[in-house]
Amino acid sequence: MATPDSKQARSVCPLDCPDTCGLKVTVEEGKVTQVTGDPEHPVTQGAICHKVRQFPDRVHHPDRLLYPMRRTGPKGAGRFKRMSWEEALTEIVDRFRSTIHDYGAEAILPYSYYGNMGLVNNGSMDRRFFHRLGASRLKRTICNTAGNIGFAHTMGIKGAIDPEETVHSRYVLLWGGDFISTNMHQMMFLQQARKQGARIVTIDVRRTRTARWSDEFIQIYPGTDASLALAMMHVMVKENRIDWEFIRQYTTGWEPFRRRIELYSPERAAEETGVPAETIRRLARDYAAVSPSFIRIGNGLQHHDHGGMTVRTIACLPALTGQWRYRGGGALKENGFSTVDTLKLERPDLLPNPGVRSFNMIQLGDILLQANPPIRCLFVYNTNPAAVAPSQEKVIQGLKREDLFTVVHDLFITDTARYADLVLPATSSLENTDVYKSYWHLYFQMARPVLSPQGEAWSNFRLFQTLAERMGFDEPCFRDQPEDIIRQVLDNPANPWMEDLSFEELAEKGILKVNPAKDPLFPDRLSRPEGKIALYSEASASLGLDPLPGYRRPREGGSAAGPIDPDHPYILLSPPNHQFLNTSMANIPKLKRIERKPELEIHPDDAADRGIENGDTVEVFNHRGRSLLSARLTTDVPRGVVVAPGVWWNDAYKGRRGINQLTPDREADLGGGAVFFSTAVNLKRREYSKNAVT
Ligand code: SF4
């Protein structure tokens, strides 16, 4: 509640979450005292999650980095002393210049992700700077790449439904995501749908909050979802529960597709998924019987070796019953309507060396340890790879290299910043001008600063603009102001759905919706070149991949039929918990207290096999590394699967080894995506003593 001494202003949640909520921020005497939801936001409607209501504790955290600092102890010790911005900028520019002179610009690597989703502070001036520098390029693949490409191989676009229309859905499959924790406003729409009679079914490995809320929960073995989808389609075709007219008019490749799914009987799928064949038959019949039906495809599915194919296969389901005809029918992976002109924003044309090498971000450890010629300078912002990147031990060893010059720009001394030579204080989103597009709903939103920069914090935008100036880059794009970037975001003639958006209107209203009706996807604007849904995918074929939907076991772990490697018989999943967002917010004491500590959920029978009891310290290990967690016995997870919700900072773990010590840095089948969940491990009970376990 605003008082005479306080002001309230609108803002936007910057975190890597599909909801991109509108916020109402109360500021009193120069401090943020309350963050709530903006009731005027058409989608988020005043509701926000518990974690972001703690934003005042983040912005004014006692550990907030307020001025630049230089490392004084060994890498990783976290000892720093204050320095001035002038000293820091001079050192960075000198180091970049000497590196370019001695080794070439490719010896410099930017490393960032979406800790801040604003396009002014992530995805414009930063990219321009590193492109102009000629630095090695980074493929930002760690989250949604495989699934988005897989969905597009079927549909031609990564998302084909406005989520606001899902209130009209009458049968819903929530597949592979705990949406109460990760997309809460989708659940608000489905709550309305349910009041009007919708049945909601969750398919997931673990009995999550979302699973408990649903009308039915179908528990499935990790990485086998494509097998279930194929068997459902097998039943639907065999029992003639499909829309022949729709298939004939709006899909390609029916005959080879039909022959393919004939191979996938419910009995065969039951062996892989652990879902009984009769349940698969009933699920297929239920799904086929009701229109409009809607599938919300979660993030978990794609984090397997064949994650792209899994999402592509599930995306075929709505076509069989013609769901794209109906309002509220279809499937959604991500918002595909708000594509911006990245060439204009990021300016890859500035590269002095267009053939410059590029690296997949999920392989940071190998990049730092094995790239040839080596990386000499690493610049990290908007992410915390020492905690979130897979194969963590290699990442840490790489960050420890004495000859590596590392700069981290962040709000805190994160796990990664502990290894930096220089740490630079970043503004929070509440201190920035920025524009946000959601990867779920269809709105662009603009935020103005509601607070002055804290201490000597600089925005990413200001930092990279200043570095460009110091490097002598004189192209006009380096003189753009945040408002110029926002205009460029809205100006994308190639996107018909954004045609009516103007900067002036966004600046006045703060929020604008893209218009899918401007150029409807259905019936003929789907997969190119035919404009039809690709049951047989030329896009997959052109990459040398199987053009038909299919299922293969993950390379690690196995299926419900049994493990591949008896020495590592458990599959480890590390999904998001309820109170953190990746490692953002994982240093807020109130949220840490709620999440308690890094825990490993284990089925009681598996625990009994290993002599593990509730609360015991458990060592999870494989050939990549090990991590110590506290056992939590629960029947929410199936036998053979252990779950470590997170992501905690490494210092929360006994021995400081995070859960990503265990995860592989292999690439998924599409887009070089991450395969966090195709991780096989073993377990043992450990006596923990701070001195004995390192
Ligand atoms: S984290 Fe997600 S749900 Fe929470 S406020 Fe931000 S956008 Fe909304």
Residues whose N, C-alpha, C, O or C-beta is under 5 A from the ligand:
A	BS01	SF4	C13 L15 C17 D19 T20 C21 I48 C49 V52
